[in-house]
């Protein structure tokens, strides 16, 4: 996985940048059920259900996000603080592709806003 990069902001403040592929993020499978229950127990919350993404740290599931409600759970002993942000980015990206598969159209909408719906004349 990619290593963090130390850089500076425009004001000269040092900061660390983590690439979006610094950890393995993948859809949860039935084999992750035990790990997801453990994460929920550690976090003191109810387990995630439905479509879930998990993030691994050194081959161990360290954090997860529900794609339905964007609720996250993480093991603070394993997951770096930024890992849930990476999960949110990935979940939001997958949702954007589901809404509009065309990258060109998503970029156009981001700059110009959504297209106005075209009203077709009604047949007589």
N, C-alpha and C positions, 0 to 999 in steps of 0.2 A: 504494500500500500504506500501511497505517497506520504512524504514527510512534510511537516508544517514548514512554512517559509517565514522567516523573520524579515519584516519590512518596516517602513515608516509611513505615517500619514502625511498629507500635504503640509501639516504644521510641524513635522519633524518628530511626532510622537511614535515611539516604537510599538509595533503591533505584530501579532502572529496571524497568518492567513492559513487556513486549512482548506485543502481542495475538497470538492464535493465527493470525490472518490477515495478519500482517506481511509474509509472503513467499508467493509462489505455490507451493503444494504440489499435485502432480498425479500420476496414475499414469504410469509410464514407458511410452513407446511404442518401436517399432522404430527410430524416428528418434533416440532417445536413446542407442543402443548405443555410438556412438563417445565420447560424453560420459561414459558410465558406465565405459568402459574407461580413459579418461583419469583419472577420479577414482580408480579402483582403482590405477592406476600411481602417481599422486601420493601416495596413502595407503600404498603398498607392500603391498597386500593383493590377494587374488584378487577378480575382478569379482563383483558381485552377480548372482544368477540368479533366475528365477521372477518372482513378482509383486513389483514394486519401485515405491516412491514416490520422486519426485524433488522437490527444492526449488530454485527459481530465485532468483537475485539479479541484478537488473537484466537479466532475460531470458536469463541463462546458468545452466545446471545447476551448482549449487555443492555439493550434498549429496544423498545418497540413502540409502534404508533398504530392506532386504529384509523383506517382510511375513511371510515364513516363519520367519526366525530373529531378526529385529530387529537384524541386523548393519548398522552404518552406515559410510558412507565420505563424506569431505568434502574439499574443497579449502580448506586453512587460509588461503590468500590471498584467497579470495572469501567463504567462509561464516563468518558471525559464530558465536561459540562456542555460542550458544543455538539455532542452526538444527537441530542434530541432536535436541535436546529437542522442538522443534516437530514434527519428523518422527515421533518416538516417540509423541507425543500423538495425532497423526493416525492412525498405524498401529494404536494401541491402540483408538482410537474406532471405526475401521472393523471391527476384530475383535469389539468389543462388539456392534455392530449385527448382524454376521453370526451371533453366538451367540444374540442375543435382539433381534429387530427392534423390539419395543415399548419405547419410551422409558419409559412408565409402569412397565412390569415391571422394566426395568433400575434405575430409581430405587427401586422397592420393594425389590428384592434388595439394593441398596447399603445401605439403612437397616435392613431386617429380616432379611436373609439369604435364601438360596434357599428356595423352597417345598418342603415335604416331598412326595415323590412319593406320589400317591394310589394305594392298592392296591385294585383292583376285585375283587369276589368272583369266584372261578372258577366257570364253568358246570358244572352237575352232569352 
